[in-house]
Amino acid sequence: SLGGTSSVVWKHRAAGVVLKRIRFLSEEALEREIQWLEYFERVGEDMSPRLLAVFAGGQEGSDGRIEAPSLLMEDVGEMLREENAPADWERQIGDILLILRAHNCSHNDLTA
C-alpha cells in the first residue's frame, strides 16, 4: 500500500513548528509527499505548510521501538473541525482540489 497514516506528535507554538510522524508509508510515497511540499513552496501556492526538515527514521527510540520517518513543518493552524470550520470551507476545499489537479497532483500523493 502506498497510503500512510500521519499524526502531529509535537507542536511548539512559540516557534511555529510541528513535527508530523508518518507510519506505514512506503519510501516512495514519503518521497512523493516531500517533493510536493517543496514544489508548492517553489511555485508559491499558499495551501500547504513549509517543510523545514526531514528525519529519516529507522533509529531505535528510548522505548526500543523503531522511529517512523518525520517531517518538521511550519505550524499553519488548527486541525479543521466542525466547531472551527469557516463558513466557506467547502469552497476552500474545492479550490485546493482544483490547484492539485492543475499541478497533476493526486490527493493520494499526500498523507492526511
N, C-alpha and C positions, 0 to 999 in steps of 0.2 A: 504494500500500500504506500502511496506517495503522501497520503494525508498525515496530519500530525495533530498533537494536542499541545497547546501552549498556555502558559499562565504567567502572570506577573508575580514574581517571587520576592521582589524587593523594590521599594519605592522611596526615593529621597526627595521630598517636596522642595526643600530649600535649594537643592542642586538642580531640580527639574529633570530628573532622570528616573527611568525604570529599568529593571532587569527582567527580561522575558525569557523564561526557560522553556525549551521545546523538547517534548518527549515523543518517541515513536515516529520520528521523522527521518526519512532516508536522507543520506548525504546530498543526493541530487536535489531533493525538494528544499532542503535548507539553503543550498547554494542559490537556487532559483529565488527564494524569498529575499536573500541578501541582495542579489542582483536587481530585483525590482525596487527594493527600498532605496538603493543607491541611484537607480535610474530616475525614479520620481523626484529625488532631490536635485539631480542634474538638470532635468527639464523644467523644474520649477512648479511642479504640481503640488499644491499645498494640501494634501489629503492623507499623508502618512507621516509618522514620526521620523525624525532624522536618526539614522543609525550612527552610533558613536563608537561601538566596539563589538567584536565578535569573540566569544570564548568557545573554543572547540569542544570542550567537554572531554569525557573519557578518563578524567582523573578520578581517583578514589576520594570521596568526601570523608568528613570526620566520622560519619556513621557507617563507613565501609561500603556504601553504595557508589556506583559509578555515576558521576555527574553528567547530566544531559547538556547538549550544546545550549548556549545562552546568547542573547543579543542585548546589548546595552543601548537603550534608545532614549531620546528626549521624552519627557512626560508631556503628553498632549491633552491631558484632562482625565475625566472620569469615564468609567465604562458606561455605555449607553444603557439606561434602564427606563422603564415606563415613567417613573417619577421625575427623571431629569431630561427626558427627550424633548427637543424643541418641537414646536407646533408643525414645522415643515420637514420633519425627519424623513418622511417617505420621499420627498423631492430630493433631499440631500443624498440619500442612498442611491436614487435613480441617477443623479448627476455623477456620483462616483463610479457607478457601473458603466456609464457612458464613457467616462475618461479611461477606465480599464480597457473597454473594448477598443477605443481609439488607439490605444498603445499595444493592442493584441495581447493583453494580459488577462488570463482567466482567473476567476475568483479562487479556484483551487490551486493557483500558483502561490497563494498566500495562506498562512495559517490563521486560524481565528483565535 
